[in-house]
């Protein structure tokens, strides 16, 4: 039967409704005889509203989701401050921020599967309101309490409730989330990042303007966000480490951080211009591009860590009050933990006079780098080949 000229394929991946699709706009094609018709399969909604770092590391699930549901239409609901992290990822068909009017739209739609990977009330409440054939992850009970929507979501919820179980955990965050979603952990996929040529060019030009000579500089990300200040490594430790690394890298070290670290980064760069350069606080996508340009990243357990892993940058991460076990790396990753057990586990204030993070000495970090052979590679001018 010949399609009617009035045919509109609303089930096509290119369909927009409020404007012509790309095949029509750029090539004049119409649904009745279009050879670019790309029919959609299952409709999936993924809810992840957590901190930007949590949102970014969740992108490691995308390849597995696409392998299990190759033709699915995937909508990702997140917060506005994390939405930029997801830009340009082909695995995501639509990004909706919870602060936008798009949230009202998805409440009126029907999905085959709702995946809520946030065990917190707001996300779970939204999951309750979504019309879907199946729900996995977290929802609310009639009393407004977060509960597991499927048995596989139970272990992560118990970890959130009991410190003992969280400390005993030996699975990465991504392993837990893959079980909840129902996708295998083999293969282990990396965090997904897609930077534009313009964003990469910005990083190149900015580094050139800063006088960075090495193609892939060492970078210190000095902050850990505003929520968990106990994750921060002391600024004096970063300075001492820079001096220990001077023999391996004569070029200056790039300081990175957010608004909370701006003042201290400025002071450190001003006091030791021989060791540091500081580009200032960067917009999120430019920050990502700058991290991706580095040959070695030293950071606490924060957003920069996940950006570095997604960009396959050799990364040294310093752990104190958070779980080193939960961090999954598919590229060069070195985890450094303190010699003493943390007493303020996942708390915002430290109970010690000297925090566990301060107990990680710069010498320990430098020795760990030397043991991995990374410093030797840096001294030979091969910071991009540390795997």
For each residue, the residues with C-beta under 8 A, 3 or more apart:
1:
2:
3: 7 31 32 33
4: 7 32
5: 30 32
6: 32
7: 3 4 31 32
8: 15 31
9: 12 15 31 34 37 39
10: 15 17
11: 15 39 40
12: 9 15 21 31 37 38 39 40
13: 38 39 40 73 93
14: 21 22 23 36 38
15: 8 9 10 11 12 21
16: 19 20 21
17: 10
18:
19: 16 25
20: 16 24 25
21: 12 14 15 16 24 25
22: 14 25 26
23: 14 26 27 29 34 36
24: 20 21 27 28 29 30
25: 19 20 21 22
26: 22 23
27: 23 24 36
28: 24
29: 23 24 33 34 35 36
30: 5 24 33 34
31: 3 7 8 9 12 34 37
32: 3 4 5 6 7
33: 3 29 30
34: 9 23 29 30 31 37
35: 29
36: 14 23 27 29
37: 9 12 31 34
38: 12 13 14
39: 9 11 12 13 71
40: 11 12 13 43 71 72 73
41: 69 70 71 72 73
42: 69 71 72 73 112 113
43: 40 72 73 75 109 110 111 112 113
44: 65 69 72 73 74 75 111 112 113 114 115
45: 75 77 106 111 113 114 115 130 132
46: 58 65 74 75 76 77 115 117
47: 77 78 114 115 116 117 118 123 126 127 137
48: 54 55 58 76 77 78 82 117 118 123
49: 55 77 78 79 82 98 118 120 122 123
50: 54 55 82 118 120
51: 54 55 82 225 227 303
52: 55 56 81 82 85 284 303
53: 56 57 225 302 303 305 306
54: 48 50 51 57 58 173
55: 48 49 50 51 52 58 59 78 79 82 85 86
56: 52 53 59 82 85 191 193 303 306 307 310
57: 53 54 60 173 174 191 306 309 328
58: 46 48 54 55 61 117 174 177
59: 55 56 62 85 86 89 191 192 193 310
60: 57 63 174 188 189 190 191 192 328
61: 58 64 65 174 177 178 181 183 189
62: 59 65 66 74 89 91 92 189 192
63: 60 66 67 91 189 192
64: 61 67 68 178 181 183 184 189
65: 44 46 61 62 68 69 72 74 91 181 183
66: 62 63 69 70 72 91
67: 63 64 70 183
68: 64 65 182 183
69: 41 42 44 65 66 72
70: 41 66 67
71: 39 40 41 42
72: 40 41 42 43 44 65 66 69
73: 13 40 41 42 43 44 93 94
74: 44 46 62 65 91 92 93 94
75: 43 44 45 46 92 93 94 95 96 106 111
76: 46 48 86 92 94 95 96
77: 45 46 47 48 49 96 97 98 103 106 126
78: 47 48 49 55 82 83 86 95 96 97 98
79: 49 55 82 83 97 98 99
80: 83 97 98 99 100
81: 52 84 284
82: 48 49 50 51 52 55 56 78 79 85 86
83: 78 79 80 86 87 95 97
84: 81 87 284 285
85: 52 55 56 59 82 193 284 288
86: 55 59 76 78 82 83 89 92 95
87: 83 84 95 194 285
88: 194 195 196
89: 59 62 86 92 192 194
90: 194
91: 62 63 65 66 74 192
92: 62 74 75 76 86 89 95
93: 13 73 74 75
94: 73 74 75 76
95: 75 76 78 83 86 87 92
96: 75 76 77 78 100 102 103 105 106
97: 77 78 79 80 83 100 102 103
98: 49 77 78 79 80 103 122 126
99: 79 80 103
100: 80 96 97 103
101: 104 105
102: 96 97 105 106
103: 77 96 97 98 99 100 106 107 126
104: 101 107 108
105: 96 101 102 108 109
106: 45 75 77 96 102 103 109 130
107: 103 104 129 130 131
108: 104 105
109: 43 105 106 131
110: 43 131 132
111: 43 44 45 75 114 130 131 132 133
112: 42 43 44 132 133 134
113: 42 43 44 45 132 133 134 135 136
114: 44 45 47 111 127 130 132 134 135 136 137
115: 44 45 46 47 135 136 137 180 181
116: 47 123 124 126 127 135 136 137 138 139 149
117: 46 47 48 58 137 138 177 180 181
118: 47 48 49 50 122 123 124 137 138
119: 124 137 138 146 153 156 157 160
120: 49 50 123 124 138 146
121: 124 125 140 144 146
122: 49 98 118 125 126
123: 47 48 49 116 118 120 126 127 138
124: 116 118 119 120 121 127 128 138 139 140 146 147
125: 121 122 128 129 140 144
126: 47 77 98 103 116 122 123 129 130
127: 47 114 116 123 124 130 135 137 138 139 140 149
128: 124 125 139 140
129: 107 125 126
130: 45 106 107 111 114 126 127 135
131: 107 109 110 111
132: 45 110 111 112 113 114 135
133: 111 112 113
134: 112 113 114
135: 113 114 115 116 127 130 132 139 149 150
136: 113 114 115 116 149 150 152 153 180 181 182
137: 47 114 115 116 117 118 119 127 148 149 150 153 180 181
138: 116 117 118 119 120 123 124 127 146 147 148 149 153 157
139: 116 124 127 128 135 146 147 149
140: 121 124 125 127 128 144 145 146 147
141: 144 145 147
142:
143:
144: 121 125 140 141
145: 140 141
146: 119 120 121 124 138 139 140 157
147: 124 138 139 140 141 157
148: 137 138 151 152 153 154 157
149: 116 127 135 136 137 138 139 153
150: 135 136 137 153 180
151: 148 154
152: 136 148 155 179 180 182
153: 119 136 137 138 148 149 150 156 157 180
154: 148 151 157 158
155: 152 158 159 176 179
156: 119 153 159 160 176 177 180
157: 119 138 146 147 148 153 154 160 161
158: 154 155 161 162 165
159: 155 156 162 165 166 169
160: 119 156 157 166
161: 157 158 165
162: 158 159 165 166
163: 166 167 345 346
164: 167 168
165: 158 159 161 162 168 169
166: 159 160 162 163 169 323 345 346
167: 163 164 323 345
168: 164 165
169: 159 165 166 323 325 326
170: 325
171: 175 176 325 326
172: 175 176 325 326 327 328
173: 54 57 176 177 326 327 328
174: 57 58 60 61 177 178 185 188 328
175: 171 172 178 179 185 328
176: 155 156 171 172 173 179 180
177: 58 61 117 156 173 174 180 181
178: 61 64 174 175 181 182 183 184 185
179: 152 155 175 176 182 185
180: 115 117 136 137 150 152 153 156 176 177
181: 61 64 65 115 117 136 137 177 178
182: 68 136 152 178 179
183: 61 64 65 67 68 178
184: 64 178
185: 174 175 178 179 188
186:
187:
188: 60 174 185 328 330
189: 60 61 62 63 64 192 330
190: 60 309 310 312 330 331
191: 56 57 59 60 306 309 310
192: 59 60 62 63 89 91 189 310
193: 56 59 85 288 292 307 310 311
194: 87 88 89 90
195: 88 199 200 285 288 289 292 311
196: 88 199 200
197: 200 201
198: 201 202
199: 195 196 202 203 285 286 288 289
200: 195 196 197 203 204 289 292 293
201: 197 198 204 205
202: 198 199 205 206 286 289
203: 199 200 206 207 286 289 290 292 293
204: 200 201 207 208 293
205: 201 202 208 209
206: 202 203 209 210 279 286 290
207: 203 204 210 212 217 254 290 293
208: 204 205 211 212
209: 205 206
210: 206 207 254 277 279
211: 208 252 277
212: 207 208 217 251 252 254 277
213: 251
214: 217 249 251 295 381 383
215: 295 383 384
216: 293 294 295 296 383 384
217: 207 212 214 249 251 252 253 254 293 294 295 383
218: 245 249 251 253 254 294 295 296 297 298 378 383
219: 253 254 255 256 290 291 294 296 297 298
220: 238 241 242 253 254 255 256 298 299
221: 256 257 291 297 298 299 300 302 304 305
222: 232 233 235 238 255 256 257 261 264 265 268
223: 232 257 258 260 261 300 302
224: 228 229 231 232 300 301 302
225: 51 53 228 231 258 260 302 303
226: 229 260
227: 51 348
228: 224 225 231 321 322 346 348
229: 224 226 232 348
230: 320 321 344 347 348 349 350 355 357
231: 224 225 228 300 301 302 320 321 322 357
232: 222 223 224 229 300 357
233: 222 237 238 300 318 357 358 360
234: 237 238 357 358
235: 222 238 239 264 268
236: 239 240
237: 233 234 240 241 358 360 361 362
238: 220 222 233 234 235 241 242 268 298 362
239: 235 236 242 243 268 272 275
240: 236 237 243 244 362
241: 220 237 238 244 245 298 362 365 366
242: 220 238 239 245 246 253 272 275 276
243: 239 240 246 275
244: 240 241 362 363 366
245: 218 241 242 248 249 253 366 369 375 378
246: 242 243 249 250 275
247: 379
248: 245 375 376 378 379
249: 214 217 218 245 246 253 378 379 383
250: 246
251: 212 213 214 217 218
252: 211 212 217 273 274 275 276 277
253: 217 218 219 220 242 245 249 275 276 277
254: 207 210 212 217 218 219 220 276 277 278 279 290 294
255: 219 220 222 265 268 269 276 277 278 279
256: 219 220 221 222 265 279 282 287 290 291 304
257: 221 222 223 260 261 262 264 265 281
258: 223 225 261 262 281
259: 262 281
260: 223 225 226 257
261: 222 223 257 258 264 265
262: 257 258 259 265 266 280 281
263: 266 267
264: 222 235 257 261 267 268
265: 222 255 256 257 261 262 268 269 278
266: 262 263 269 270 278
267: 263 264 270 271
268: 222 235 238 239 255 264 265 271 272 276 278
269: 255 265 266 272 273 276 277 278
270: 266 267 273
271: 267 268
272: 239 242 268 269 275 276
273: 252 269 270 276 277
274: 252
275: 239 242 243 246 252 253 272
276: 242 252 253 254 255 268 269 272 273
277: 210 211 212 252 253 254 255 269 273
278: 254 255 265 266 268 269
279: 206 210 254 255 256 282 290
280: 262
281: 257 258 259 262
282: 256 279 286 287 290
283: 286 287
284: 52 81 84 85 287 288
285: 84 87 195 199 288 289
286: 199 202 203 206 282 283 289 290
287: 256 282 283 284 290 291 304 307
288: 85 193 195 199 284 285 291 292 307 311
289: 195 199 200 202 203 285 286 292 293
290: 203 206 207 219 254 256 279 282 286 287 293 294
291: 219 221 256 287 288 294 297 304 307 308 311 313
292: 193 195 200 203 288 289 307 311 313
293: 200 203 204 207 216 217 289 290
294: 216 217 218 219 254 290 291 297 308 313 383
295: 214 215 216 217 218 313 314 378 383 384 386
296: 216 218 219 313 314 315 316 374 378 383 386
297: 218 219 221 291 294 304 305 308 313 314 315 316
298: 218 219 220 221 238 241 315 316 318 365
299: 220 221 302 304 305 308 315 316 317 318
300: 221 223 224 231 232 233 305 317 318 319 320 357
301: 224 231 305 317 318 319 322 324 327
302: 53 221 223 224 225 231 299 305
303: 51 52 53 56 225 306 307
304: 221 256 287 291 297 299 307 308
305: 53 221 297 299 300 301 302 308 309 315 317 327
306: 53 56 57 191 303 309 310
307: 56 193 287 288 291 292 303 304 310 311
308: 291 294 297 299 304 305 311 313 315
309: 57 190 191 305 306 312 313 315 328 329 330 331 333
310: 56 59 190 191 192 193 306 307
311: 193 195 288 291 292 307 308
312: 190 309 330 331 332
313: 291 292 294 295 296 297 308 309 331 332
314: 295 296 297 331 332 333 334 374 383 386 387
315: 296 297 298 299 305 308 309 329 331 332 333 334
316: 296 297 298 299 334 336 365 368 369
317: 299 300 301 305 324 327 333 334 335 336
318: 233 298 299 300 301 336 357 360 365
319: 300 301 322 323 324 327 335 336 337 338
320: 230 231 300 337 338 342 355 356 357 360
321: 228 230 231 342 344 345 346 347 350 356 357
322: 228 231 301 319 326 346
323: 166 167 169 319 326 327
324: 301 317 319 327 335 337
325: 169 170 171 172
326: 169 171 172 173 322 323
327: 172 173 301 305 317 319 323 324 333 335
328: 57 60 172 173 174 175 188 309
329: 309 315 332 333
330: 188 189 190 309 312
331: 190 309 312 313 314 315 387
332: 312 313 314 315 329 374 386 387
333: 309 314 315 317 327 329
334: 314 315 316 317 368 369 372 374
335: 317 319 324 327
336: 316 317 318 319 360 364 365 368
337: 319 320 324 360
338: 319 320 341 342 356 357 359 360
339: 359 360 364
340: 356 359
341: 338 356
342: 320 321 338 345 356
343: 350 351 352 356
344: 230 321 347 349 350 351 352 355 356
345: 163 166 167 321 342
346: 163 166 228 321 322
347: 230 321 344 350 351
348: 227 228 229 230
349: 230 344
350: 230 321 343 344 347 355 356
351: 343 344 347
352: 343 344 355 356
353:
354: 358 359
355: 230 320 344 350 352 358 359
356: 320 321 338 340 341 342 343 344 350 352 359 360
357: 230 231 232 233 234 300 318 320 321 338 360
358: 233 234 237 354 355
359: 338 339 340 354 355 356
360: 233 237 318 320 336 337 338 339 356 357 364 365
361: 237 364 365
362: 237 238 240 241 244 365 366
363: 244 366 367
364: 336 339 360 361 367 368
365: 241 298 316 318 336 360 361 362 368 369
366: 241 244 245 362 363 369 370 375
367: 363 364 370 371
368: 316 334 336 364 365 371 372
369: 245 316 334 365 366 372 374 375
370: 366 367 373 374 375 376
371: 367 368
372: 334 368 369 386
373: 370 376 377 386
374: 296 314 332 334 369 370 377 378 386
375: 245 248 366 369 370 378 379
376: 248 370 373 379 380
377: 373 374 380 382 383 385 386
378: 218 245 248 249 295 296 374 375 381 382 383 386
379: 247 248 249 375 376
380: 376 377
381: 214 378
382: 377 378 385 386
383: 214 215 216 217 218 249 294 295 296 314 377 378 386
384: 215 216 295
385: 377 382
386: 295 296 314 332 372 373 374 377 378 382 383
387: 314 331 332
